């Protein structure tokens, strides 16, 4: 990949999911025991929508089983063929060109490497073994024509496809000769379709298998078992996945390629989420808690992305899922020890939301997103959360009136016509310090009010990491504590009844590196908005992205990626992607926002219990935000869970501390398990 220089942060680089670059498969522990636990299959979108490509390369240790995969009903997988190639690229059946290891659809006859036209011999009246015998008996005759056979499964049965031609006329030259080889079969020329998928050896560029069921079923690939019984499929990004890879043609008029859906058992899916939502070396009680949480969230989000024919995506829109590469013994223990357990309210599985840090108090789902009350997702004070000690739990940001106008325009508030004159908090969420109503006025007197806490957060992102903030122009008063009288409704006792400070001898013994370790574990910490970054090329300095597309120059030419798949790696965020070995290069001082702004203590207000401070913007005309927490603030705090576990609490106690009147039970015993 060509070097990219980004202006805005020292020592940063642009990192993207490199689907077209071969990577080594990491060592993975044996997770085969998860495949037989439970009877629920989850479908996860790995590549879909505008993120698809013409081809996707996979690797496996012992080859693949090819199958007819149904995406609805019981999601049955019917075996139809065996391939023993260890590297396979699944791609659109079309005229294909190749540059390096990258395949693309082409309209140029002379650049076509693999043609989308074939001579087809229908064999849907015979079984698989008769089909194999027929191919074997006629292979030499086809080879004598300078062509090769391609086993295929078309609609209701098998077919032999002969050759790959760039045009109908090219295939026509051989049609009568092929008919002589198969005198008792129907032989015809077939053109590329919008539903056909080819499996190709990316090193020999030979088509190994073709599939086209017209959308009534899709092509599935399952890796053959390794010595431990695992069926791992590797990807160019260096991830490994269990289960079936389902390739479905997708063409929206502007993009034509294969979408990729991973279908696997529930508990195997959990193993691919858990170590990417919390660190796989955190206390076992945190891992157990999040195993139950992730399982609950998953079972209440079937068909969330039904428009793409799968349940959940692999991003923060659902849950981060990257396969089995980070599974360790603690992850396995957490999943197996809590097998089937979910969080329930009134005997129904709850929607178990979670975010990174809360800032001393959560917010109700109603105040975050609107709608009716959700009885188990109420605001709760979380005095155990050491948010100020976590790198993403406390933050200060500054923005000019002009930049704030531009940001709000991007969020859809176009009635503002001039630079922002005033920002005022007009409503807090019930029993919480999260901002539910924010009024913004421009220099011409035009005013808008942003409602609901998560809308407030996302409308101002990346300048606000949560809606738990205070704001001022030039300066703002704040406190790191969560004093009782700072809550919106101080008359309502909101102290969590499930939380009692343990005795000193009940605590875990914290190691000396505790504070430093937890400061770099949140994966979302590395995802920085690209608004303020630029790409320097030989021609000019341009924005890092246009709309939702990021164009990156590689050795194969320009490749477009979705903005969500590109992030900036800085000194502060690199450990989230490079691992704990990077810790020695990152210090606590690097990440303390208080050190980046002038602050002073308000002597006449501070007391032994609460310290009030004032933060000053570098430019007194700018707006300054001081905030606590990272994320939407509903449900569980990931870092708060860590803090409770370090204080000696078990996973059920941690869960019940965040969800009001909840219970833990097996999903099969609930009223709303499908």
C-alpha positions, 0 to 999 in steps of 0.5 A: 500500500502506498504511504499515506501522510495525514495532516492533523495528528503527529505519527498517524497512519491510515489503516484499512481492512485490506481484503485484497492482500493476503495475510498470515492466519493467526494461531487459534485455540481449539473452539470446536466444542462450541459448535455443538452447544445450542441449536441456534444459527446466527447469520452475520454480514461481513461484506455487504451493500456498497462494501462488496467487491468483485471477489473475496479470497479465503484460505483453509487448511484442508480444503472446502465443502461446497454447499447449497446454503439457505438464508431463511428458515432453518438455514440448512446447508446441503453438501454438493461438492468437495474442493481440496484447494486451500486458497479459493476466491469467490467472485461474480460469474462475469468477464473478469480481469486481474491486476496483481491479486485483484479481480475486477469485472471488465467490459474490455475483451482484450483484458478478460482473463476469465470469461462469463460465457460457458457451454453448459451440459445439463445433468440434473437427472443424475446424482452426484456420483453419476455426475462425477463418473460422467465428468471423468469419462469425458475429461480427456475429450474436452481437454483435446479441444483445448478446453476444461470442465467446470463442475456446476450446480444450476437451479435443481441439479448438476451441470458441466460447464465447458470453458470460460469465453469472453463472448457468445460468439467465442463459445459458438465456435466449440458448441457443435464439438461439445455436443458430439462429446455429450450426444445424449445431453442437452448442450447450450451456451449460457451467458453471465447472470446476476445470481451466478458465483464462480469459485476460482483458484487465485494462483492458477486462475482456473474456475473450480466450481460454479453455482447459480440457483437464481436466488432461491439458494446461495453458495456456501463454503465450509472449511474441512475439519482440521486435526482438532475438528475446527472448520476455520476459514481465513481471510486476507485481513488475517482473521479466521472464522468458524461456520459457513461462508455464504456468497450471494451476488449483489448488484444495485446498479452501481456495484456488482459483486459478492456479499459475504455472510457468515453462518455459525452457531450462537456460541461460536458467534459469541466467541468472535464478539466477546474478545473484541467488545472487551479485552480477552484478558480482563477478569473472568467475571467481566467476560462471563457478564459480557457473554450473557450480555452479547448472547441476550443482545444477539437473540433480540436482534434476529433479522436486524439487517433483513434487507441484506438477508442476514441478522447482524452486521460485524460493526458497532452498529450491531456488535464488533465481530471478527472471528476466532482469532482472539479467542483464548482459554478465558473466553472459552471458559466464560462462554461455556460456563454461561452457556445459554444464559440471557438477561430477562425481564418479566420472563422475556429476553431483554435488549441488552445495550452496552457502551464503553464508559458512562461517566458516573451515571447511565441514561434511560433508553427513553431519554436516549432514543425516545419512545416509551419507557423500557422498565429495565433500561433506567438511569442509574448512578454508577459510583463504582466506575472509575471513569476519570481513570480510563483513557476514554472516560473523561474528555475535553474538546474545543470547536470554533463557531464556524466549524460547529455550524459546519458539523451541525449542517452535516447532521441535518440542521440546515436552518442555521445560517451563520456561525454559532452564537450560543449553545445552551443545555435546556434539558437533562435526562431524568435522573441523569447528567446526560443532555437531553435537550440542547439549543443552538443559536446562530448569529442571525438569531436562528435557533434549533433544539436537538432532542434525545441524548444520543441524537445530541451525542451523534450530532456533535460527534467527534467533539462529544463522545457522549451526551454527558457533558457541559458546554461553554463559550471560552470556558466552562465549569465542571467536576469529575465527581457526580455530585447528587445535586447535579442530577436533573431530578435531585429529589429522586433517590437514584442510588443503585440498591444492588451496589454495596461497597465490599469490605477491603478483604473482598477486593481483588488485589490490583496489580501495579499496571492496572491503571495503565493496562485498561487505558488502551483497551477500548477498540472504539477509541481508535475510530476517529472522524476523518473530517479533520484529516487530509491525504497528501498526494503528489498533486494536492492535499485533499480531504481523506474522504468524499461522502462515505467513500475513502479512495486509497492508492495501493500497488494495484491502483485506487481502491474505494472503501467505506468510511466506516472501514477506515480509521486513523491510528494515533499514538493514543489509539494504536494499542487498541489495534496493535495489542498490549505490546504497544503499551510501553510507548503510550503513557497516561500523560499522553491521554489526559485531556485536562493536561491539554487545556488550562484549568483552575479550581473554583475555590469558593465552590469546592469542598472535601467531597466535590472539586469544581474546576473551570476549563478554558478554551485556547481561543476564548471565542470557541466553544469548549465541551467537557464530558464524561463517558464514551457511547450512548450511555444506556445499559452496561458500562464496559469499564464500569464492569471491569471496576466492579469485577476488580472489587470482587463482584461476580457476573450476575451481581454486575449484570443486576447492578445495571439492569433494573429488576432483571433476572438471569435464565436460559433462553429456552425457558423465556417467553420470547425465544423464537 
